[in-house]
Amino acid sequence: MKISDSLCWSFVWLLAVGTSAAQAAGNPKAGQAIASQCAACHGVKGLATLPSAPNLAGQSLQYLDEQLKLYRSGKRQNETMVLMAKPLTDQQIEDLAAWYNSIPIQIAP
């Protein structure tokens, strides 16, 4: 195999991985629709309405995705969140993460 062949295959592999990652990315609009179930505790725009619930607006995609998957698996415990996360698919979790991540937040002094 020549170096140019190796580079060509590396490029094809990177394109395939990039395409898969783009397809797996969450859809904020779909996440907004799912988030209506979350609004009672986390607010319509991701700002918590209960003192015990965290604000989700502006959180990182990775953090939201990971935490929802931990709740879904039962590795992270909170009775309400385990029940809410259990039926979610990976795509729905990615959509929710994309929605909450897309909400702009402002921090004031």
N, C-alpha and C positions, 0 to 999 in steps of 0.2 A: 504494500500500500504506500503510495506516494504521500508526501506531506500535504499536497493540495487535496487529495482524496480525503485525508483525515480531517482537514479543515472543513471540507464540504459536508462530511457527515456530522461534524460538530455543529455546524450551522443548522442543518436539518433538525438535529436533536433539540437545539435551542429554540427553533421555531415551534416545534411540537410541544415542548414544555411551556413556552410562552402562550401558545394558543390554549392549552389546557387550563393554565392559570387564569387567563382572561375569561374563559367560559365558566370557570368555577367562581368567579368574583360575584359578590352579592349585588342584588338589585335594590337600591334604596326605596323605590316606589312599592315594590312587593313587600319589603320589610315594613314600610309604613302601614300597610294594610294589616299585616300580622300584629303589629305593635298595638293595635286597638285593644288587644287582650291584656296588654301590659300597662295601659294608661292609668288604671285605678291606683296603682302603686307608684309607677315611675313617671306619671304625667304624660299628657298628650305630646309634648315636645321634649320628653326625656328628662324633665326636671321634676324630681320626686315630690309627691303629694303627701307621703308618709315620712315621719322622721326616721324610721328604721330602713327605708328603701334608699338605695343610692341613686344619684343622678347618673343618667346614661348618656345624655347629650354630649357629643364631642369626644367620647371615649375612643380609644384605638380599636381598629378592626380586630387585631390579634387578641387583645384582652377580652373583648366581648365574645368573640368566637370561642376562645378557650374556656371562659367561665360558663357559658351556656352548655358547652359539651361536658364539662365537669358536673354540672347540675344534672344533665340528662343521664349520665352514667351512674350518678349517685355518689361519685367520689367527693363532691362538694355537697354539703348538707344544708338544706333549708326546705322545710316541708312544702311551702308554697312554690318555691322555684323548681324543686324536683318535679312536682306535678305539672307545672307549666312547661318545663323543658322536655319532659319525657317523650311527648308525641312529635317533637320537632325533627324534621329531616336536616341533614347537613346543609342543604340549599336554603332552607328556611332560616337556619341559624346565620348563615352568611348574609342573607337578605336583611335580617334584623340588625346584624352588626353594621352593615352598610348604611342602613337608615339612621341608627343612632350616631354613627360616626359622621354622617353628613350634616347633622344639625349644628349650625354655628353657635358658638357660645362666646360671651364677652366676660372678661374679668375686669372688674373695676377696683381701684384702690379704696 
